Amino acid sequence: MRDEVKTLRSNYETRRKNRKLVSLDTCERCGMHVSEHRHKWGKSNLQLHHKMSISECVDRGILNPDFVNSPKNAATLCYFCHREWHTFAEQ
């Protein structure tokens, strides 16, 4: 893995652990709240999604962690919406 990607992922993990990116309580795509997920699926399946992936940022020469790991480049998605995003985005 390239050094730039490792550095940006490390920065991302630090920010995620400190919850400095986005609120992880509601899916931005389907609108389901974490409590609804817990009730329906037995657990909260909300995840953080990079709108422009870390690898794509590096490929485009965007190495500034303040953009890559910023709220502008992040979204909260439930497991199902996140899986769907990657399934259709990769086709």
PLY file of the C-alpha trace (Angstrom):
ply
format ascii 1.0
element vertex 91
property float x
property float y
property float z
element edge 90
property int vertex1
property int vertex2
end_header
0.00 0.00 0.00
1.33 3.41 -0.87
2.62 5.61 1.94
0.14 8.39 1.10
-2.82 6.03 1.50
-1.44 4.68 4.80
-1.01 8.21 6.15
-4.53 9.30 5.15
-6.08 6.10 6.55
-4.27 6.64 9.84
-5.61 10.20 9.98
-9.09 8.88 9.15
-8.99 6.25 11.92
-7.97 8.90 14.46
-10.78 11.24 13.44
-13.33 8.43 13.29
-12.45 7.24 16.77
-12.81 10.80 18.04
-16.10 11.15 16.10
-14.86 14.36 14.50
-16.17 13.54 11.01
-19.92 13.15 11.05
-22.71 12.21 13.38
-23.31 8.48 13.26
-26.96 8.49 14.29
-28.97 8.63 11.02
-28.40 7.17 7.54
-28.14 10.07 5.11
-29.61 7.99 2.28
-32.63 6.18 3.74
-33.10 8.39 6.82
-33.30 5.50 9.29
-32.15 6.44 12.82
-29.75 4.22 14.76
-32.54 3.28 17.19
-34.72 2.09 14.27
-31.83 -0.05 13.03
-31.40 -1.56 16.49
-35.11 -2.34 16.69
-35.38 -3.78 13.16
-32.02 -5.55 12.78
-30.87 -6.08 16.38
-27.84 -3.81 16.02
-26.93 -0.38 14.76
-25.54 -0.79 11.28
-24.51 2.80 10.62
-21.14 3.30 8.95
-19.00 6.15 7.74
-18.55 6.41 3.97
-15.99 8.51 2.09
-17.73 10.18 -0.87
-14.37 10.24 -2.66
-12.39 7.23 -1.48
-8.97 7.66 0.07
-7.37 5.78 -2.84
-9.17 7.97 -5.37
-8.00 11.11 -3.56
-4.40 9.89 -3.70
-4.78 8.98 -7.39
-6.00 12.55 -8.06
-3.16 14.07 -6.04
-5.42 15.23 -3.20
-3.23 14.50 -0.18
-4.62 17.03 2.28
-6.18 15.10 5.19
-8.26 18.17 6.04
-10.22 17.53 2.82
-9.98 13.76 2.50
-11.17 13.16 6.06
-13.49 16.13 6.37
-17.27 16.16 6.89
-17.58 17.45 3.30
-16.14 14.15 2.04
-17.97 11.89 4.51
-21.47 10.51 4.85
-23.21 8.31 7.38
-24.84 5.32 5.68
-26.53 2.25 7.07
-24.99 -1.10 6.19
-27.55 -1.73 3.45
-27.23 1.69 1.79
-23.42 1.49 2.06
-23.36 -1.95 0.44
-25.71 -0.76 -2.31
-23.57 2.34 -2.92
-20.46 0.24 -3.49
-22.27 -2.42 -5.48
-23.67 0.06 -8.00
-20.72 2.47 -7.96
-18.33 -0.32 -8.92
-20.33 -1.40 -11.97
0 1
1 2
2 3
3 4
4 5
5 6
6 7
7 8
8 9
9 10
10 11
11 12
12 13
13 14
14 15
15 16
16 17
17 18
18 19
19 20
20 21
21 22
22 23
23 24
24 25
25 26
26 27
27 28
28 29
29 30
30 31
31 32
32 33
33 34
34 35
35 36
36 37
37 38
38 39
39 40
40 41
41 42
42 43
43 44
44 45
45 46
46 47
47 48
48 49
49 50
50 51
51 52
52 53
53 54
54 55
55 56
56 57
57 58
58 59
59 60
60 61
61 62
62 63
63 64
64 65
65 66
66 67
67 68
68 69
69 70
70 71
71 72
72 73
73 74
74 75
75 76
76 77
77 78
78 79
79 80
80 81
81 82
82 83
83 84
84 85
85 86
86 87
87 88
88 89
89 90
